[in-house]
Each structure stands twice: as C-alpha cells, then as structure tokens.
Amino acid sequence: MHSSSLFSFSSRYPIITCRVSPPSSPTFVASVPLPPSSSSDSLACSLQCPHFQSCSGCTQEFNLHRPAVVDEASGFFKRYGVEDFTFDSCRLWGWRCRAKLAVRGSSDNALIGLYQEGTHTVVDIPECKSHHPNINAAIELLREGIKVFDVVPFDEDQGTGDLRYVQMAVTTHSTNLRAPERYKNGKVQVSLVWNSRNERSHNADKLQALSSYLWRKGGPNSKFHLIHSVWANFQTSTNNIIFGNRWRHLLGERDFWEHVGGIDISLDPSSFGQANTRAFDSLLWKLHKYVPGGSSVADLYAGAGVIGLSLATSRKCSSVKCIEVNKEARLSFEKTIQRLPNSVDCSISWHHADASVNPLSWIIGSDVVVVDPPRRGLDASLRQMLESVPSIEKRMRSSSQSSSTNAKEEKRPWILRAKELSIQAGNKLTPEENNTLPQRLIYISCGWESFKEDCKSLLSSRAWELEKAHGFNFFPGTDSIEVLAVFKRRVAIKKKKKSGIKKVGIKKVRAT
C-alpha cells in the first residue's frame, strides 16, 4: 500500500451518525427516548463489516443505534420511578479512537487485530468499521513497515519475535482546523509494544527503523499527515498483560491532548482513556446539569481527574477532590490542570489512594460524590458506607464536641500516604474540613450487571432515591450500555408526636 492511499478509508467508510448526532456545542446535546425499532432502522443501522463473526470485537450486526439492553434498562429504571430514561445512540461507525491490537503472523503477512473468542488466534481486521478510519490507515502503514524491515511478529508459544502489540490512539482536537473537520482529520499516536527489556536490546535497530518509517511516511512532512507520535513500550513478560513498565518517546509530539467536557485533557500512552471520545463528551455535558454551581465535589475512581476537572470549570465548584489508585494517572492530571482557564476559582486536589479504604474520609465535606468504578462496580466497603450515610450523619450531629475541639493528629497510614502523594492546585486554598455529607450521588457505570446490583442495594438501604438515568452507546456493535444515574438523599419523614392530652373514656353505668 502506497502512502498516497493511506486515507482511502475515509471515502470508503464515511463517518456517519444515526438518530442522535454528537453535539457541536454543549447547548445542543441530544438525548431523547427511542421509539420501538423498525426493520428499516435495523437495516439502515447495520454494521456491514467484513470481519463480523470472525472478530470478537462486535456481537451485534443490526440495530447499532439500539442494543437489546436498552429495553431492559428502560424497564429497570421505570420500576424504580424513572419514567423519562433516555438513550443517546451517539456515533455508530468510526467511533473507536483508542485500540489495543495484537500483532502475530509473519513479517510478510502480519496479522494485526483481536483474538478470536476464547482463543489466542489473532484475526486480522484491516477494514474494521468501529475504528476511526485513521486507525485503519495507520495499521496499513504499520503493516507495510513490518514487511519492509522484516520485523518479526511475536510468537506466544516460543516467546520470540519483535512486535507484540500496538496501541493506536486518535486525538480529534486540533485548533488549526474548523470544528466540523477536526474529527475526521484526527492524528494517531502509535505505541509499539516491543519484545525486549529496553531500547538497547539486540533488535533495537528494527524498532528505530520501523518508527522512523512511520514518521517519514505519515508525519507532518509526508503527503498526508497521519501520525501524531510514535512511542515504544518494552515488555518481556509471559503473562497476558499488554504493557510493561518501561516507556520511551521516540518521535513526534510528546503531549497528547483531547478536548472533552469543556476542557483540554492530557493523556499519556499508559493512561486510561475512553475509546469513544464523542460519547464520553456527551455524557460529561449531561452530567454537568446535575451538579449545582459552587458545589464541593469528591470524584472517586477518578483516573486523571477528567470528570472532576470538567466540573471545576463548568460548574464553578468550590472544591474538587480526585481519588485514584493508579499512580500513573498523576502526570496526566498535572498537565491537564495547567490548561484550565485562569478563571477557575476552585480548590483542586488529586490523591493517590484506594477509595475503598476508609471511604468516609474521602467523601466527608462534599456536597456531591461522583463514582466511575470499573466494570465490577463499587467496592463493597464504599457501597456500604454510602448506604450508611444517614446513620453516620446522625452520629455526627449528636456529638457534643465541635470539629475544632475534636481535632486529633492524623495517624492512619493510608491517609498520610495519600496526603504525601497528593497534588494541590487551583486559585483557592484547601477549604477547612467540615463534617457535611453528600446530598447527591452520581454513578457512571460501564458494567450494566454490576450497576443493577449496586443500584438495588443503594435503594434498599433507604438512604438514597433514584432521580434520573441516562444511557449512552459507548460501544456500538455490542449489547452494552454506559449509564449515568443520579441519586439524591432520601428525605426522612418525621413521625408526628402524639399530643399529651389523653382521651378519657365514658364509662357506662348500669341502672340498678
């Protein structure tokens, strides 16, 4: 494939949206209840991918705009009092802006794709309909380079070969282009997972040659500027973990920026990033509606703090506290806060800590708690604490000692460690500690089954009631749903006290 044909995917597989288009600005976020699907909708919104069934990525060929789980979700929320559940079908093709792909086969016939379901047999997916078209173009350029320089794909059985995996990430935010043109002209950050301990290993010359080829053919001086940057990750482990601990920036821009939720965010190749950038942006703008201006926010499972920082900017929060167990997210957080508007007047902090360990210490003093847990759902300790908020609050109120007279030197090691590793930012000083507890809980879920269990448990505790729920189509082609659920504290109904006046009964006297 010649460099002049790199962008042929854009014309063959146009980026189309169905039923609900991504918003051009936050004012026009579209999210409406879907009517029953018709057969014409099913055909119009079909995957039409040549790799369907052989590839494990997609499981639903028709009705991309309405996975079957939507009907189940609508019924579930209706049972709990939410009659106006909405579902945003988002972008249906070319939506995936982040892909991790295995590299197997031979240098003459490299297989770059996903494993077949239940196997370690790699299916080549050069014409994937889910990928942003420029990921497919970058894959073809990589395949070409593998052949030119005789780069040997990884052999799992023997543990030999050069290239194990590749991660392709697309940035769709370029201020040099008009807004409507930014998405389709996204640039690809290529991360090569190399089967060696470091850049000085025996096959380092091939790594350098391959990365230079990608940059020469797809960099800013090529006919079509496709490549944002090239990185190397070094991995020799025999387990199924894709990335090793050692990274090296090889060529191109070092910083990778995206724009979601009204802010610029920085993402290192090792950072977690949402695969569906536009759907995530739609969810963030919807979330902003449910956070009162000036709130104090605790963002748990925060990653690089994207959710918390977008709220700090859009809702003029008084404080935002981000809690994240992965220390690798810290660098992205530090870079992101440097691009926040100067007008942000908020106390902002990021803490490297496990939110499941003494979770009360992280939510105390917050008006709103936002949780975005992994697929398994909330940690049991956090869920139990949230269910106990009313009783905790009652104990706090009944205490006769004020917070000032009750202050003690902090000795808990996990709190001390988190404070040592925390980052403070923003124009405001850290607010004084107070004992208020959140009145609103916002739950972002990527695991429908675990969310249902967490939701039932929270509601059965009678500490919370469900206020709103919205669904988003983060993975078209699969029967999955991303949920934004808003809970508010249940107002306890006080029992009326009986009056002190006793009714005196009239005794009947029998006549004698």
Secondary structure by P-SEA (a helix, b strand, c coil): ccccccaaaaaaccccccccccccccccbbbbbbccccaaaaaaacccccccccccccccccccccccaaaaaaaaaaaacccccccccccccccccbbbbbbbccccbbbbccccccccbbbbcccccccaaaaaaaaaaaaaaaaaacccccccccccccccbbbbbbbcccccccccccccbbbbbbbbbcccccccccaaaaaaaaaaaaaaacccccccccccbbbbbbbccccccccccbbbbcccccbbbbbcccbbbbbcccbbbbccaaaaaaaaaaaaaacccccbbbbcccccaaaaaaaaacccccbbbbbbccccaaaaaaaaaaacccccccbbbbbbcccccccccccccccbbbbbcccccccaaaaaaaaaaaaaaaaaaaccccccccccccccaaaaaaaaaccccccccccccccccccbbbbbbccaaaaaaaaaaaaaaccccccbbbbbcccccccbbbbbbbbccbbbbbccccccbbbbbbbbbccc
